Amino acid sequence: MISLAGRGYAAFVTKSLTLRPVEMSLENSSVSESLAAETEIFRVRLARMMKLVRPPVEHACIHCGSIAVTRDAWAEWHVGDQVWALAETFDFAFCHECHRETKLVERPA
């Protein structure tokens, strides 16, 4: 297991996801503007994280509903990781249940 503690990872995550308490006053509008900007940054980061926790879906044939479907795609060899990485997916899809070209529908898994 690789420890990220010595690399400042925990400090980065903590700093990037917390809002520092700021004293607000009507006299200092730059403080309220700063807080508003920091709040917006936090809101955007939270929205990005929420998208990562998306419920699972499946892709099915529009004709028969089967999930035995494939799509044309390109894969590129990644030398550093020593794996094939998906580089591009194309529109062509094929259903292996009804044996024809199809369109895919996304639905909850």
C-alpha positions as CSV (number, residue, x, y, z in Angstrom):
1,M,0.0,0.0,0.0
2,I,1.3,3.5,-0.9
3,S,1.1,6.1,1.8
4,L,0.2,9.6,0.7
5,A,0.5,11.2,4.1
6,G,4.1,12.2,3.5
7,R,3.2,13.9,0.2
8,G,0.8,16.4,1.7
9,Y,-2.2,14.7,0.2
10,A,-4.3,14.9,3.4
11,A,-3.5,18.6,3.8
12,F,-4.4,19.2,0.2
13,V,-7.8,17.5,0.5
14,T,-8.5,19.1,3.8
15,K,-7.6,22.6,2.6
16,S,-9.4,22.2,-0.7
17,L,-12.7,21.0,0.8
18,T,-13.1,23.2,3.9
19,L,-14.1,26.8,4.2
20,R,-12.1,28.9,6.6
21,P,-14.1,31.0,9.1
22,V,-14.1,34.6,8.2
23,E,-15.4,37.5,10.3
24,M,-18.0,39.4,8.2
25,S,-18.7,43.1,8.5
26,L,-20.5,45.6,6.3
27,E,-17.5,47.8,6.3
28,N,-15.2,45.2,4.6
29,S,-16.9,44.2,1.3
30,S,-13.7,42.4,0.1
31,V,-14.1,39.9,2.9
32,S,-17.7,39.1,1.8
33,E,-16.6,38.9,-1.8
34,S,-13.8,36.5,-0.8
35,L,-16.2,34.4,1.1
36,A,-18.6,34.3,-1.8
37,A,-15.9,33.3,-4.2
38,E,-14.7,30.6,-1.8
39,T,-18.2,29.3,-1.3
40,E,-18.7,29.1,-5.1
41,I,-15.4,27.1,-5.4
42,F,-16.6,24.7,-2.7
43,R,-20.0,24.3,-4.4
44,V,-18.3,23.5,-7.8
45,R,-16.0,20.9,-6.2
46,L,-18.9,19.3,-4.3
47,A,-20.9,19.1,-7.5
48,R,-18.0,17.4,-9.3
49,M,-17.6,14.9,-6.5
50,M,-21.4,14.1,-6.5
51,K,-21.1,13.3,-10.3
52,L,-18.5,10.7,-9.4
53,V,-21.0,8.9,-7.1
54,R,-23.5,8.3,-9.9
55,P,-25.8,5.3,-9.6
56,P,-24.9,2.4,-11.9
57,V,-26.4,2.2,-15.3
58,E,-26.6,-0.3,-18.1
59,H,-26.7,0.1,-21.9
60,A,-29.3,-1.9,-23.7
61,C,-30.5,-2.6,-27.3
62,I,-33.3,-0.3,-28.3
63,H,-35.0,-3.1,-30.3
64,C,-35.0,-6.1,-27.9
65,G,-33.8,-4.6,-24.6
66,S,-30.8,-7.0,-24.3
67,I,-27.6,-5.8,-22.6
68,A,-25.5,-8.1,-24.8
69,V,-24.3,-5.1,-26.8
70,T,-21.0,-3.7,-28.0
71,R,-19.7,-0.5,-29.5
72,D,-16.9,0.3,-31.9
73,A,-14.0,2.0,-30.1
74,W,-10.3,2.7,-30.2
75,A,-7.9,1.7,-27.5
76,E,-4.4,3.1,-27.1
77,W,-1.4,1.4,-25.4
78,H,-0.3,3.2,-22.3
79,V,3.4,2.5,-21.8
80,G,3.6,3.8,-18.2
81,D,0.7,1.7,-16.9
82,Q,1.2,-1.2,-19.4
83,V,-2.5,-1.4,-20.3
84,W,-4.8,-0.7,-23.2
85,A,-6.8,2.5,-22.4
86,L,-10.0,3.4,-24.1
87,A,-9.3,6.4,-26.3
88,E,-12.5,6.9,-28.3
89,T,-15.9,5.4,-28.6
90,F,-18.0,5.6,-31.8
91,D,-21.7,5.7,-32.5
92,F,-21.9,2.2,-34.1
93,A,-23.5,-0.3,-31.7
94,F,-24.3,-4.0,-32.3
95,C,-26.7,-6.2,-30.4
96,H,-25.5,-9.8,-30.0
97,E,-29.0,-11.0,-29.1
98,C,-31.0,-9.8,-32.1
99,H,-27.8,-9.8,-34.3
100,R,-28.2,-6.4,-35.9
101,E,-27.0,-2.8,-35.7
102,T,-28.8,-0.9,-32.9
103,K,-29.0,2.2,-30.9
104,L,-28.2,2.0,-27.2
105,V,-30.5,3.2,-24.4
106,E,-29.2,4.0,-21.0
107,R,-31.2,2.8,-18.0
108,P,-30.7,2.1,-14.3
109,A,-28.8,-1.1,-13.6
